[in-house]
C-alpha cells in the first residue's frame, strides 16, 4: 500500500504546483488584461500565502485525526470550485478568490503529504529521498504551468487563456479519483488531546533548533518566491520578450529547480546536509551577483548572443534554480527526521506558516523594488540568501550539539 500512496503524494503535489505557481503568470495577465498596477497585482501572492499560513497553523493538529487521505480529497473538492468560479468570473477579484482557495487547500495538502511521509518511510535516508523527489515533482509541475498557460493564448482573443482552467479542473478530478482508490493510511498513534497538541506546537516554537530552522525556511522562501513570481514580468519588461515567451522562458527556472532537488537528494546521500546547503547558497549568490548585471546591460541583452531569437541571458539567469533547489527539502527533512512522528504534523504547520509569510513578504518587497528599480529588484534576493547562510551555519552547530 505504501508505494501507491507515495505516487498519490507525487500526483497531488504536481497538481497543486501548477495551481500555486501560476500566480506569477496571473500577475502578468492581471497587469496586461485587467489593467492593475504591479503593487496591486502582487496582492495575489498575499491572497495565496496568508490562507496557507492561517489554515496550516490552525488545522495542523486536526488533520491526523481526520485522516490524510480524507483531508486531501476535501482539499481537491474545494479547489475545483475555485477553478470553476475563475473560469466564469474572469476578473481580478475572481483571481483573488481563486488564490485564496488554492492557498487554503494547499495548506491541507501539504500538511497531509508531509505528515504521511513519516508513515510510509523508514529511516532518515528514505525520508530524505522521498522528500526530495516529491519536492522535485512539485517543481516539474511548476514548469508545466509555464507551458500550459501560453498554449491557450489566442491572438485577438484576450479571454482564450481562461480555457486552461477547464484542463486544470480535469487534472484535479483525476488526482481525486486516483487518491480515492487507495486505502487510508493507519492514523498515527495520538495519545494527547488537541489542547496538548497546540501546546506542543507552541513548545516547538521556543526550541532554539526550531527557531533557527523556521528562520532558515523563511529566508529561503523569501528569495525563491521573489524570483519565481516576478520572473515572467522580468522577462517581458526587462528582456523585452513577448508575453508568451516571457512565460515559457520562466519555465527554465522551474525545470532547474526540479532537477536541482533531485540532485540535492542524491548529494545528501553522499555528503553531509550542511555541505550541500552551504555550497548551494554560495553558488546561488555568485550567479545572481555576476549574471544579473549582464541581464540589465542593454548592449549585452539586445546585441549579444541569441538562441532561437532570444537573448542568451534569458537562458542563463534561471539556472539559479539549480543552486537554490536543494535548500528547502533538505531543511525540512533535517528537522522532521530529528522529531518523533507524533510531532511531524504540528512541525509541518510551522513549516508552512513561516514559508507562506516568507513568500508573501519576498514577493511584496520585490514588487516594490520592481516599480522603483525595474529588473534590479532581483539584487534584493542577495539579502535573504546571506541571512540564510548564517542561519544554516547556526543550524549545523545546533544539530551537532544535539
C-alpha positions as CSV (number, residue, x, y, z in Angstrom):
1,X,0.0,0.0,0.0
2,X,2.9,2.4,0.7
3,X,4.0,2.6,-2.9
4,X,0.6,3.6,-4.4
5,X,0.3,6.2,-1.6
6,X,3.7,7.6,-2.4
7,X,2.6,8.0,-6.0
8,X,-0.6,9.8,-4.8
9,X,1.6,12.2,-2.8
10,X,3.6,13.0,-6.0
11,X,0.4,13.5,-8.1
12,X,-1.2,15.8,-5.5
13,X,1.9,17.9,-5.3
14,X,2.2,18.0,-9.1
15,X,-1.4,19.4,-9.5
16,X,-1.0,22.0,-6.8
17,X,2.3,23.1,-8.1
18,X,0.6,24.1,-11.3
19,X,-2.1,25.9,-9.4
20,X,0.1,27.7,-6.9
21,X,2.8,28.8,-9.2
22,X,0.6,30.1,-11.9
23,X,0.4,33.2,-9.6
24,X,3.3,34.8,-11.5
25,X,1.6,34.2,-14.8
26,X,-1.8,35.6,-13.5
27,X,0.1,38.6,-12.1
28,X,1.3,39.3,-15.6
29,X,-2.2,38.7,-17.0
30,X,-3.7,41.0,-14.4
31,X,-1.3,43.8,-15.4
32,X,-2.0,43.3,-19.1
33,X,-5.7,42.2,-19.2
34,X,-7.2,43.8,-16.1
35,X,-5.1,47.0,-16.0
36,X,-3.9,46.7,-12.4
37,X,-0.6,48.1,-11.1
38,X,2.4,45.9,-10.1
39,X,1.8,46.6,-6.4
40,X,-1.9,45.7,-6.7
41,X,-1.2,42.6,-8.8
42,X,1.2,41.4,-6.1
43,X,-1.7,41.1,-3.7
44,X,-2.4,37.8,-5.4
45,X,0.7,36.4,-3.6
46,X,-0.9,37.7,-0.3
47,X,-4.2,36.0,-1.1
48,X,-2.4,32.8,-1.8
49,X,0.1,32.7,1.1
50,X,-1.9,34.1,4.0
51,X,-4.6,31.4,3.9
52,X,-1.7,28.8,3.7
53,X,-0.2,30.3,6.9
54,X,-3.5,30.5,8.8
55,X,-5.0,27.2,7.8
56,X,-1.8,25.2,8.3
57,X,-1.3,26.7,11.8
58,X,-4.9,26.2,12.9
59,X,-5.7,22.8,11.4
60,X,-2.3,21.0,11.5
61,X,-3.3,19.2,14.7
62,X,-6.8,18.2,13.4
63,X,-5.5,16.6,10.1
64,X,-4.1,13.4,11.6
65,X,-7.3,12.8,13.4
66,X,-9.4,13.3,10.2
67,X,-7.1,11.1,8.1
68,X,-4.5,12.2,5.5
69,X,-6.4,10.7,2.5
70,X,-9.7,12.2,3.6
71,X,-8.3,15.7,4.1
72,X,-6.6,15.6,0.7
73,X,-9.8,14.6,-1.0
74,X,-11.6,17.5,0.7
75,X,-8.9,19.9,-0.5
76,X,-9.2,18.7,-4.1
77,X,-13.0,19.2,-4.0
78,X,-12.8,22.8,-2.7
79,X,-10.1,23.9,-5.2
80,X,-12.2,22.6,-8.1
81,X,-14.9,25.1,-7.1
82,X,-12.3,27.9,-7.1
83,X,-11.3,26.9,-10.7
84,X,-14.9,26.9,-11.8
85,X,-15.5,30.5,-10.5
86,X,-12.3,31.7,-12.1
87,X,-13.3,30.4,-15.5
88,X,-16.7,32.1,-15.3
89,X,-15.7,35.2,-13.3
90,X,-12.8,36.4,-15.5
91,X,-11.8,39.4,-13.3
92,X,-9.1,40.4,-10.9
93,X,-11.5,39.7,-8.0
94,X,-12.0,36.2,-9.3
95,X,-8.2,35.7,-9.4
96,X,-8.0,36.8,-5.7
97,X,-10.8,34.4,-4.7
98,X,-9.1,31.6,-6.7
99,X,-5.7,32.0,-5.0
100,X,-7.3,32.3,-1.5
101,X,-8.9,28.9,-2.1
102,X,-5.8,27.4,-3.7
103,X,-3.7,28.6,-0.6
104,X,-6.3,27.3,1.9
105,X,-6.4,23.8,0.2
106,X,-2.7,23.6,-0.3
107,X,-2.2,24.1,3.4
108,X,-4.3,20.9,3.9
109,X,-2.5,19.1,1.1
110,X,1.0,20.0,2.4
111,X,0.3,19.0,6.0
112,X,-1.2,15.8,4.7
113,X,1.7,15.0,2.4
114,X,4.5,15.9,4.9
115,X,2.7,14.2,7.8
116,X,2.1,10.9,5.9
117,X,5.8,10.7,4.8
118,X,6.8,9.5,8.2
119,X,4.2,6.7,7.9
120,X,5.4,5.4,4.5
121,X,9.2,5.6,5.1
122,X,11.6,4.0,7.4
123,X,14.8,5.9,8.4
124,X,16.3,9.3,7.7
125,X,17.8,8.4,4.3
126,X,14.5,7.1,2.9
127,X,12.7,10.2,4.3
128,X,15.3,12.5,2.7
129,X,14.9,10.7,-0.6
130,X,11.1,10.8,-0.7
131,X,11.1,14.5,0.4
132,X,13.5,15.4,-2.4
133,X,11.6,13.5,-5.1
134,X,8.2,14.8,-4.0
135,X,9.6,18.4,-4.0
136,X,11.2,17.7,-7.3
137,X,7.9,16.6,-8.8
138,X,6.4,19.8,-7.4
139,X,9.0,21.8,-9.4
140,X,8.2,19.9,-12.6
141,X,4.6,20.8,-12.0
142,X,5.6,24.4,-11.8
143,X,7.4,24.1,-15.1
144,X,4.3,22.6,-16.7
145,X,2.3,25.7,-15.8
146,X,4.7,27.8,-17.9
147,X,3.8,25.7,-21.0
148,X,0.1,25.1,-20.2
149,X,-0.9,28.8,-20.0
150,X,0.7,30.1,-23.2
151,X,-0.7,27.1,-25.1
152,X,-4.2,28.5,-24.5
153,X,-3.3,32.1,-25.6
154,X,-5.0,33.0,-28.9
155,X,-4.2,36.3,-30.8
156,X,-7.1,38.6,-30.8
157,X,-9.0,36.7,-28.1
158,X,-7.9,38.1,-24.7
159,X,-10.1,35.6,-22.8
160,X,-9.0,32.5,-24.5
161,X,-6.4,31.8,-21.8
162,X,-9.2,31.0,-19.3
163,X,-9.7,27.7,-21.1
164,X,-6.7,26.4,-19.3
165,X,-8.8,26.2,-16.2
166,X,-11.0,23.6,-17.8
167,X,-7.9,21.4,-18.2
168,X,-6.9,22.1,-14.6
169,X,-10.3,21.0,-13.4
170,X,-9.9,17.7,-15.2
171,X,-6.4,17.3,-13.5
172,X,-7.9,17.9,-10.1
173,X,-10.7,15.3,-10.7
174,X,-8.1,12.8,-12.0
175,X,-6.0,13.3,-8.8
176,X,-9.1,12.8,-6.6
177,X,-10.1,9.6,-8.4
178,X,-6.6,8.2,-8.1
179,X,-6.4,9.0,-4.4
180,X,-9.9,7.7,-3.7
181,X,-8.9,4.2,-4.9
182,X,-6.1,3.9,-2.3
183,X,-6.9,2.7,1.2
184,X,-6.4,5.3,4.0
185,X,-3.1,5.0,5.9
186,X,-3.3,4.0,9.5
187,X,-3.7,7.1,11.6
188,X,-0.6,7.9,13.7
189,X,-0.9,7.0,17.3
190,X,-2.3,10.0,19.2
191,X,-2.1,9.9,23.0
192,X,-2.7,13.6,23.7
193,X,-5.7,15.9,23.4
194,X,-6.0,18.7,20.8
195,X,-5.2,21.3,23.5
196,X,-2.0,19.4,24.4
197,X,-1.0,19.3,20.7
198,X,-1.4,23.0,20.3
199,X,0.7,23.4,23.4
200,X,3.3,21.1,21.8
201,X,3.2,23.3,18.7
202,X,3.9,26.4,20.8
203,X,6.5,24.4,22.7
204,X,8.3,23.7,19.4
205,X,8.4,27.4,18.6
206,X,10.6,28.2,21.6
207,X,13.1,25.5,20.9
208,X,16.3,27.1,19.7
209,X,16.8,24.4,17.0
210,X,13.3,25.0,15.6
211,X,13.7,28.8,15.8
212,X,16.8,28.7,13.7
213,X,15.1,26.3,11.3
214,X,11.9,28.3,10.7
215,X,14.1,31.4,10.2
216,X,16.0,29.5,7.5
217,X,12.8,28.4,5.8
218,X,11.5,32.0,6.0
219,X,14.6,33.5,4.3
220,X,14.7,30.7,1.7
221,X,11.1,31.1,0.5
222,X,11.6,34.9,0.5
223,X,14.4,34.6,-2.0
224,X,12.8,31.9,-4.1
225,X,9.3,33.4,-4.4
226,X,10.8,36.8,-5.1
227,X,12.5,35.4,-8.2
228,X,9.9,32.9,-9.3
229,X,6.8,35.1,-9.0
230,X,8.4,38.0,-10.9
231,X,10.5,36.2,-13.5
232,X,7.7,36.3,-16.2
233,X,7.4,40.1,-15.7
234,X,11.2,40.5,-15.6
235,X,11.4,38.7,-19.0
236,X,8.8,41.0,-20.5
237,X,9.7,44.3,-19.0
238,X,13.5,44.0,-18.9
239,X,14.4,41.5,-21.6
240,X,11.7,42.7,-23.9
241,X,10.3,39.3,-24.7
242,X,6.7,38.7,-25.8
243,X,4.2,37.7,-23.2
244,X,4.1,34.1,-24.3
245,X,7.9,33.8,-24.5
246,X,8.2,35.6,-21.1
247,X,6.0,32.9,-19.5
248,X,7.7,30.0,-21.4
249,X,11.2,31.1,-20.5
250,X,10.3,31.3,-16.8
251,X,9.8,27.5,-17.1
252,X,13.6,27.1,-17.2
253,X,13.7,28.2,-13.5
254,X,11.1,25.6,-12.6
255,X,12.9,22.9,-14.5
256,X,16.2,23.7,-12.9
257,X,14.5,23.7,-9.5
258,X,13.1,20.2,-10.2
259,X,16.5,18.8,-11.4
260,X,18.3,20.5,-8.6
261,X,16.0,19.0,-5.9
262,X,16.5,15.5,-7.3
263,X,20.3,16.1,-7.5
264,X,20.2,17.5,-4.0
265,X,18.6,14.3,-2.7
266,X,21.4,12.3,-4.3
267,X,24.1,14.5,-3.0
268,X,22.7,14.4,0.5
269,X,23.2,10.6,0.5
270,X,26.9,11.1,-0.1
271,X,27.7,14.3,1.7
272,X,26.6,15.9,5.0
273,X,23.5,18.0,4.5
274,X,25.2,21.2,5.7
275,X,27.9,20.8,3.0
276,X,25.2,20.6,0.3
277,X,23.3,23.6,1.7
278,X,26.3,25.9,2.1
279,X,27.6,25.0,-1.4
280,X,24.1,25.6,-2.9
281,X,23.6,29.0,-1.2
282,X,27.1,30.3,-2.2
283,X,26.5,29.1,-5.8
284,X,23.2,30.9,-6.0
285,X,24.6,34.2,-4.6
286,X,27.6,34.1,-7.1
287,X,25.2,33.5,-10.0
288,X,22.9,36.4,-9.1
289,X,25.8,38.8,-8.4
290,X,27.6,38.1,-11.7
291,X,24.8,37.2,-14.1
292,X,22.1,39.8,-13.2
293,X,24.3,42.8,-14.3
294,X,24.6,41.2,-17.7
295,X,20.8,40.9,-17.9
296,X,20.4,44.6,-17.1
297,X,23.1,45.7,-19.6
298,X,21.2,46.8,-22.8
299,X,24.2,46.1,-25.0
300,X,24.6,42.5,-23.8
301,X,20.8,42.0,-23.7
302,X,19.9,43.3,-27.0
303,X,23.0,42.9,-29.1
304,X,24.6,39.8,-27.7
305,X,24.4,36.1,-28.4
306,X,20.8,34.9,-29.2
307,X,19.4,31.4,-29.2
308,X,16.1,30.7,-31.1
309,X,15.9,34.5,-31.5
310,X,16.0,35.0,-27.7
311,X,18.9,36.6,-25.8
312,X,21.3,34.1,-24.2
313,X,20.9,35.8,-20.8
314,X,17.2,34.7,-20.7
315,X,18.5,31.1,-20.6
316,X,21.3,31.7,-18.1
317,X,19.8,33.6,-15.2
318,X,17.1,31.0,-14.5
319,X,19.9,28.5,-13.8
320,X,20.0,29.9,-10.3
321,X,17.3,27.3,-9.7
322,X,19.9,24.5,-9.8
323,X,21.6,26.1,-6.7
324,X,18.6,27.1,-4.6
325,X,16.7,23.9,-5.3
326,X,18.2,21.5,-2.7
327,X,17.8,24.0,0.2
328,X,14.1,23.8,1.1
329,X,13.6,20.0,1.1
330,X,16.8,19.3,2.9
331,X,16.0,21.9,5.6
332,X,12.6,20.3,6.1
333,X,13.9,16.7,6.2
334,X,16.6,17.6,8.7
335,X,14.2,19.0,11.2
336,X,11.4,16.4,10.6
337,X,13.8,13.5,10.9
338,X,15.0,14.9,14.2
339,X,11.5,14.9,15.7
340,X,9.2,12.0,16.8
341,X,6.5,11.2,14.3
342,X,3.7,12.5,16.5
343,X,5.2,16.0,16.2
344,X,5.5,15.9,12.4
345,X,2.1,17.4,11.8
346,X,2.5,20.4,14.2
347,X,6.0,20.9,12.9
348,X,4.7,20.9,9.3
349,X,2.2,23.5,10.4
350,X,5.1,25.7,11.5
351,X,7.0,25.0,8.2
352,X,4.0,26.0,6.1
353,X,3.3,29.1,8.3
354,X,6.8,30.6,8.0
355,X,7.2,29.5,4.4
356,X,3.9,31.3,3.5
357,X,4.8,34.5,5.3
358,X,8.3,34.5,3.8
359,X,6.9,34.0,0.3
360,X,4.4,36.9,0.7
361,X,7.0,39.3,2.1
362,X,9.5,38.3,-0.6
363,X,7.0,38.9,-3.4
364,X,5.7,42.2,-2.0
365,X,9.2,43.6,-1.5
366,X,10.2,42.5,-5.0
367,X,7.1,44.2,-6.4
368,X,8.0,47.5,-4.6
369,X,11.6,47.4,-5.9
370,X,10.4,46.3,-9.3
371,X,8.3,49.5,-9.6
372,X,11.3,51.6,-8.4
373,X,14.3,49.8,-9.9
374,X,13.0,47.5,-12.7
375,X,15.0,44.3,-13.0
376,X,17.5,45.5,-10.4
377,X,14.9,44.4,-7.9
378,X,16.4,40.9,-8.0
379,X,19.5,42.2,-6.2
380,X,17.3,42.2,-3.1
381,X,17.4,38.4,-3.1
382,X,21.1,38.5,-2.0
383,X,19.9,39.8,1.4
384,X,17.8,36.8,2.4
385,X,20.4,34.5,0.9
386,X,23.1,36.0,3.1
387,X,21.0,35.7,6.2
388,X,20.1,32.1,5.2
389,X,23.7,31.2,5.0
390,X,24.2,32.4,8.6
391,X,21.1,30.5,9.7
392,X,22.4,27.3,8.2
393,X,25.8,27.6,9.9
394,X,23.9,28.0,13.2
395,X,21.7,25.1,12.4
396,X,24.7,22.9,11.8
397,X,26.2,23.8,15.2
398,X,22.9,23.2,17.0
399,X,22.3,19.8,15.3
400,X,25.9,18.8,16.1
401,X,25.4,19.6,19.8
402,X,22.1,17.7,19.9
